[in-house]
Amino acid sequence: MIATAALILDPEKCVRCEICTRLCGTGALKGESDGAALILRFLPELCPRECRTCIDKCPVWALSRGPGQQKKEWHLKYPQCRICGRPSLPYLPLAGGTGTPGPAEALCPTCRRELGAQKLEEAAPGTPQPAGQ
């Protein structure tokens, strides 16, 4: 299918993974973070009409082509970490070995590391328990 319409981003689906910007071979789609939000910039003049790389590779199907006015910039706030409230980065766990992305979990990198270490300790057989437990 030849892409002939505007590039559309669904901000509700987008998990801010930036796969689209990393795979864009023409430089038409660029991402920049200000710490609280991802700013996606689209330069349609650099995007070949037949290219669908960003659309086809988006793990959550947040990009598409359709009728409408072409936006050149999207400001996508990062979700707040569910533990500490700081801006979180996307994390797409794979759902049960199916190879399809599961729901994005809102955790900042620090809380993700701490929670992951805690889960590893709990899962390790024969892990010594602190005194009194």
MARBA-3410 file (N, C-alpha, C, O; in Angstrom, 1 decimal):
133
0.8,-1.2,0.0,0.0,0.0,0.0,0.9,1.2,0.0,1.8,1.3,0.8 ~ 0.6,2.2,-0.9,1.4,3.4,-0.9,0.8,4.4,0.1,-0.4,4.7,0.1 ~ 1.6,5.0,0.9,1.2,5.9,1.9,1.0,7.3,1.2,1.9,7.9,0.7 ~ -0.2,7.8,1.2,-0.5,9.0,0.5,-1.2,10.0,1.4,-1.4,11.2,1.0 ~ -1.4,9.7,2.7,-2.1,10.6,3.6,-1.2,11.0,4.7,0.0,10.6,4.8
-1.7,11.8,5.6,-1.0,12.3,6.7,-0.5,11.2,7.7,-1.2,10.2,7.9 ~ 0.6,11.4,8.3,1.1,10.4,9.4,0.3,10.8,10.6,0.3,12.0,11.0 ~ -0.4,9.8,11.2,-1.2,10.1,12.4,-0.6,9.3,13.6,-0.3,8.1,13.4 ~ -0.5,10.0,14.7,-0.1,9.3,15.9,-1.2,9.3,16.9,-1.8,10.4,17.2 ~ -1.5,8.2,17.5,-2.5,8.1,18.6,-1.7,8.2,19.9,-1.1,7.2,20.3
-1.8,9.3,20.6,-1.0,9.5,21.8,-1.5,8.6,23.0,-0.7,8.3,23.9 ~ -2.7,8.1,22.9,-3.2,7.2,23.9,-2.5,5.8,23.8,-2.3,5.1,24.8 ~ -2.2,5.4,22.6,-1.5,4.1,22.4,0.0,4.2,22.5,0.6,3.2,22.9 ~ 0.6,5.3,22.2,2.0,5.5,22.1,2.6,5.3,23.5,2.2,5.9,24.5 ~ 3.7,4.4,23.6,4.3,4.2,24.9,5.7,4.9,25.0,6.5,4.6,25.9
6.0,5.7,24.0,7.2,6.5,24.0,8.5,5.7,23.9,9.5,6.0,24.5 ~ 8.4,4.6,23.2,9.6,3.7,23.1,10.6,4.2,22.1,11.8,3.8,22.1 ~ 10.2,5.0,21.2,11.0,5.6,20.1,11.5,4.7,19.1,12.5,4.9,18.4 ~ 10.9,3.5,19.0,11.3,2.6,17.9,11.1,3.2,16.6,12.0,3.0,15.7 ~ 10.1,4.0,16.4,9.8,4.6,15.1,11.0,5.6,14.7,11.3,5.6,13.6
11.5,6.3,15.7,12.5,7.3,15.4,13.9,6.5,15.1,14.7,7.0,14.3 ~ 14.1,5.4,15.8,15.3,4.7,15.6,15.4,4.0,14.3,16.4,3.8,13.7 ~ 14.2,3.6,13.8,14.1,2.8,12.5,13.9,3.7,11.3,14.1,3.2,10.2 ~ 13.7,5.0,11.5,13.4,5.9,10.4,14.8,6.1,9.7,15.7,6.8,10.3 ~ 14.9,5.6,8.5,16.2,5.7,7.8,16.4,7.0,7.1,17.5,7.3,6.6
15.3,7.8,7.0,15.4,9.1,6.2,15.6,10.3,7.1,15.9,11.4,6.7 ~ 15.4,10.2,8.4,15.5,11.3,9.3,14.2,12.1,9.4,14.1,13.2,9.9 ~ 13.1,11.5,8.8,11.8,12.2,8.8,11.2,12.3,10.1,10.4,13.2,10.4 ~ 11.5,11.3,11.0,10.8,11.2,12.3,12.0,11.3,13.4,12.8,10.4,13.4 ~ 11.9,12.3,14.2,13.0,12.4,15.2,12.3,12.6,16.6,11.3,13.2,16.7
13.0,12.1,17.6,12.5,12.2,19.0,13.5,12.9,19.8,14.7,12.8,19.6 ~ 13.0,13.7,20.8,13.8,14.4,21.7,13.1,14.4,23.0,11.9,14.6,23.1 ~ 13.8,14.3,24.1,13.2,14.2,25.4,13.6,15.5,26.2,14.8,15.9,26.1 ~ 12.7,16.0,26.9,13.0,17.2,27.8,12.9,16.7,29.3,13.0,17.5,30.2 ~ 12.9,15.4,29.5,12.8,14.8,30.9,11.4,14.5,31.3,11.2,13.5,32.0
10.4,15.4,30.9,9.1,15.2,31.3,8.2,14.7,30.1,7.1,14.2,30.3 ~ 8.7,14.9,28.9,7.9,14.6,27.7,8.8,14.2,26.6,10.0,14.6,26.5 ~ 8.3,13.4,25.7,9.0,13.1,24.4,8.4,14.0,23.4,7.2,14.1,23.3 ~ 9.2,14.7,22.6,8.8,15.5,21.6,9.2,14.8,20.3,10.3,14.7,19.9 ~ 8.1,14.4,19.5,8.3,13.8,18.2,8.2,14.8,17.1,7.2,15.5,17.1
9.1,14.9,16.3,9.1,15.9,15.2,9.0,15.1,13.9,9.8,14.1,13.6 ~ 8.1,15.4,13.0,8.0,14.8,11.7,8.2,15.8,10.6,7.6,16.9,10.5 ~ 9.1,15.4,9.7,9.5,16.3,8.5,9.0,15.5,7.3,9.7,14.7,6.7 ~ 7.7,15.8,6.9,7.1,15.1,5.8,7.9,15.2,4.5,7.8,14.3,3.6 ~ 8.7,16.2,4.3,9.4,16.4,3.0,10.6,15.4,2.9,11.1,15.1,1.8
10.9,14.8,4.1,12.0,13.8,4.0,11.4,12.3,4.0,12.2,11.4,3.8 ~ 10.1,12.2,4.1,9.5,10.9,4.2,9.0,10.5,2.8,8.1,11.1,2.2 ~ 9.6,9.4,2.2,9.1,8.9,0.9,7.6,8.5,1.1,7.3,7.8,2.1 ~ 6.8,8.8,0.1,5.4,8.5,0.2,5.1,7.0,0.4,4.1,6.6,1.0 ~ 6.0,6.1,-0.1,5.7,4.7,0.0,6.3,4.1,1.2,6.0,2.9,1.5
7.0,4.8,2.0,7.6,4.3,3.2,6.6,4.1,4.3,5.8,4.9,4.6 ~ 6.7,2.9,5.0,5.8,2.6,6.1,6.5,2.0,7.3,5.9,1.4,8.2 ~ 7.8,2.2,7.3,8.7,1.6,8.3,8.2,1.9,9.7,8.0,1.0,10.5 ~ 8.0,3.1,10.0,7.5,3.5,11.4,6.2,2.9,11.7,5.9,2.5,12.9 ~ 5.3,2.9,10.8,3.9,2.3,11.0,4.0,0.8,11.2,3.4,0.3,12.1
4.7,0.1,10.3,4.8,-1.3,10.4,5.5,-1.8,11.6,5.3,-2.9,12.1 ~ 6.5,-1.1,12.1,7.3,-1.5,13.2,6.9,-1.1,14.6,7.4,-1.5,15.6 ~ 5.9,-0.2,14.7,5.4,0.3,16.0,4.8,-0.9,16.7,3.9,-1.6,16.2 ~ 5.3,-1.2,17.9,4.8,-2.4,18.7,3.4,-2.3,19.2,2.8,-3.3,19.6 ~ 2.9,-1.1,19.3,1.5,-0.9,19.8,0.6,-0.3,18.8,-0.5,0.2,19.2
1.0,-0.3,17.6,0.1,0.2,16.5,-0.4,1.7,16.7,-1.6,2.0,16.5 ~ 0.5,2.5,17.2,0.1,3.9,17.5,0.2,4.8,16.3,-0.3,5.9,16.3 ~ 0.9,4.4,15.2,1.1,5.2,14.0,0.2,4.6,12.9,0.1,3.4,12.7 ~ -0.3,5.5,12.0,-1.0,5.1,10.9,-1.0,6.3,9.9,-0.5,7.3,10.1 ~ -1.6,6.0,8.7,-1.8,7.0,7.7,-3.3,7.3,7.5,-4.0,6.3,7.6
-3.6,8.5,7.3,-5.0,8.8,7.1,-5.3,10.2,6.6,-4.3,11.0,6.5 ~ -6.5,10.5,6.4,-6.8,11.9,5.9,-6.7,12.9,7.1,-6.8,12.5,8.3 ~ -6.4,14.1,6.8,-6.3,15.1,7.8,-5.1,16.0,7.6,-4.2,15.8,6.7 ~ -5.0,17.0,8.4,-3.9,18.0,8.4,-2.7,17.3,9.0,-2.8,16.7,10.1 ~ -1.5,17.4,8.4,-0.3,16.8,8.9,0.3,17.6,10.0,0.6,18.8,9.9
0.4,17.0,11.2,1.1,17.6,12.3,2.6,17.4,12.1,3.0,16.4,11.6 ~ 3.3,18.4,12.6,4.8,18.3,12.4,5.4,18.0,13.8,6.6,17.8,13.8 ~ 4.6,18.1,14.9,5.2,17.9,16.2,4.2,17.4,17.2,3.0,17.8,17.2 ~ 4.6,16.4,18.0,3.7,15.9,19.0,4.5,16.0,20.3,5.6,15.6,20.4 ~ 3.8,16.5,21.4,4.4,16.5,22.7,3.7,15.5,23.5,2.5,15.5,23.8
4.4,14.5,23.9,3.9,13.3,24.6,4.5,13.2,26.0,5.6,12.8,26.2 ~ 3.7,13.6,27.0,4.2,13.5,28.4,4.4,12.1,28.8,3.7,11.2,28.4 ~ 5.5,11.9,29.5,5.8,10.5,30.0,4.8,10.3,31.2,4.5,11.2,31.9 ~ 4.3,9.0,31.3,3.4,8.8,32.4,4.2,8.8,33.7,5.4,8.7,33.7 ~ 3.5,9.1,34.8,4.2,9.1,36.1,4.4,7.7,36.7,3.6,6.8,36.5
5.6,7.5,37.3,5.9,6.2,37.9,4.8,5.9,39.0,4.5,6.8,39.8 ~ 4.3,4.7,38.9,3.3,4.3,39.9,3.8,4.2,41.3,3.0,4.1,42.2 ~ 5.1,4.2,41.5,5.6,4.1,42.9,6.1,5.4,43.4,5.7,5.8,44.5 ~ 6.9,6.2,42.7,7.5,7.4,43.2,7.0,8.7,42.6,7.2,9.8,43.1 ~ 6.3,8.6,41.4,5.7,9.8,40.8,6.6,10.5,39.8,6.1,11.4,39.2
7.8,10.1,39.7,8.7,10.7,38.7,8.3,10.3,37.3,7.6,9.3,37.2 ~ 8.7,11.0,36.3,8.4,10.6,34.9,9.0,9.2,34.7,10.1,8.9,35.0 ~ 8.2,8.4,34.0,8.6,7.0,33.8,9.0,6.9,32.3,8.4,7.6,31.5 ~ 9.8,5.9,32.0,10.1,5.6,30.6,9.3,4.3,30.3,8.9,3.6,31.2 ~ 9.1,4.1,29.0,8.3,3.0,28.6,8.9,1.6,28.9,10.2,1.5,28.9
8.1,0.7,29.2,8.6,-0.7,29.4,7.5,-1.6,28.9,6.4,-1.6,29.4 ~ 7.9,-2.4,27.9,6.9,-3.3,27.3,7.3,-4.7,27.5,8.1,-5.3,26.8 ~ 6.7,-5.3,28.6,7.0,-6.7,28.8,6.3,-7.6,27.8,5.3,-7.2,27.3 ~ 6.9,-8.7,27.4,6.3,-9.6,26.5,5.2,-10.4,27.2,5.5,-10.8,28.4 ~ 4.1,-10.5,26.7,2.9,-11.2,27.3,3.1,-12.7,27.1,2.9,-13.2,26.0
3.3,-13.4,28.2,3.3,-14.8,28.3,3.9,-15.6,27.1,3.4,-16.6,26.7 ~ 5.1,-15.1,26.6,5.8,-15.9,25.6,5.1,-15.9,24.2,5.5,-16.6,23.3 ~ 4.1,-15.0,24.0,3.5,-15.0,22.7,4.2,-14.1,21.7,4.0,-14.2,20.5 ~ 5.2,-13.3,22.2,6.0,-12.5,21.3,5.2,-11.2,21.0,5.7,-10.3,20.3 ~ 4.1,-11.0,21.6,3.4,-9.7,21.5,3.5,-8.9,22.7,3.6,-9.4,23.8
3.6,-7.6,22.6,3.8,-6.7,23.8,2.6,-6.8,24.7,1.5,-6.9,24.3 ~ 3.0,-6.8,26.0,2.0,-6.7,27.0,1.7,-5.2,27.3,2.2,-4.4,26.6 ~ 0.9,-4.9,28.3,0.7,-3.5,28.7,1.9,-2.8,29.2,2.7,-3.4,29.9 ~ 2.1,-1.6,28.9,3.2,-0.8,29.3,3.1,-0.6,30.8,2.0,-0.3,31.3 ~ 4.2,-0.7,31.6,4.1,-0.5,33.0,4.8,0.8,33.3,5.9,1.0,32.9
4.1,1.6,34.1,4.6,3.0,34.4,5.5,2.9,35.6,5.1,3.0,36.8 ~ 6.8,2.7,35.3,7.8,2.7,36.4,9.0,3.5,35.9,9.4,3.4,34.7 ~ 9.6,4.3,36.8,10.8,5.0,36.4,12.0,4.0,36.4,11.8,2.9,37.0 ~ 13.1,4.3,35.8,14.2,3.3,35.8,14.7,2.9,37.2,15.0,1.7,37.4 ~ 14.7,3.8,38.2,15.1,3.5,39.5,14.2,2.5,40.2,14.6,1.5,40.7
12.9,2.8,40.1,11.9,1.9,40.8,11.8,0.6,40.0,11.6,-0.5,40.6 ~ 12.0,0.6,38.7,12.0,-0.7,37.9,13.2,-1.6,38.4,13.0,-2.8,38.5 ~ 14.4,-1.0,38.6,15.5,-1.7,39.0,15.3,-2.3,40.4,15.6,-3.5,40.7 ~ 14.8,-1.5,41.3,14.6,-1.9,42.7,13.5,-3.0,42.8,13.7,-4.0,43.5 ~ 12.4,-2.8,42.0,11.4,-3.8,42.0,11.8,-5.1,41.4,11.5,-6.2,41.9
12.6,-5.0,40.3,13.2,-6.2,39.7,14.1,-7.0,40.6,14.1,-8.2,40.6 ~ 15.0,-6.2,41.3,15.9,-6.9,42.3,15.1,-7.6,43.4,15.4,-8.7,43.8 ~ 14.0,-6.9,43.8,13.2,-7.5,44.9,12.5,-8.8,44.4,12.5,-9.8,45.1 ~ 12.0,-8.8,43.2,11.4,-10.0,42.6,12.4,-11.1,42.5,12.0,-12.3,42.7 ~ 13.6,-10.8,42.0,14.6,-11.8,41.9,15.0,-12.4,43.2,15.1,-13.7,43.3
15.1,-11.6,44.2,15.4,-12.1,45.6,14.3,-13.0,46.1,14.5,-14.1,46.7 ~ 13.0,-12.6,45.8,11.9,-13.5,46.3,11.8,-14.8,45.5,11.4,-15.8,46.1 ~ 12.2,-14.8,44.3,12.1,-16.0,43.4,13.3,-16.9,43.6,13.1,-18.1,43.3 ~ 14.4,-16.5,44.1,15.6,-17.3,44.2,15.4,-18.3,45.4,15.1,-18.0,46.5 ~ 15.5,-19.6,45.0,15.3,-20.7,46.0,16.5,-20.6,47.0,17.7,-20.5,46.6
16.3,-20.9,48.2,17.3,-20.9,49.2,17.9,-19.6,49.6,19.0,-19.5,50.2 ~ 17.3,-18.5,49.3,17.8,-17.2,49.6,17.6,-17.0,51.1,16.6,-17.2,51.7 ~ 18.7,-16.7,51.8,18.7,-16.5,53.2,17.7,-15.3,53.6,17.8,-14.3,53.0 ~ 16.9,-15.6,54.5,15.9,-14.5,55.0,16.5,-13.8,56.1,17.3,-14.4,56.9 ~ 16.2,-12.5,56.3,16.7,-11.7,57.4,16.2,-12.3,58.7,15.1,-12.9,58.7
16.9,-12.1,59.8,16.6,-12.6,61.1,15.2,-12.1,61.5,14.9,-10.9,61.2 ~ 14.4,-13.0,62.1,13.1,-12.6,62.6,12.0,-12.8,61.6,10.8,-12.4,61.8 ~ 12.3,-13.4,60.4,11.2,-13.7,59.4,11.0,-15.1,59.2,10.2,-15.5,58.4
END
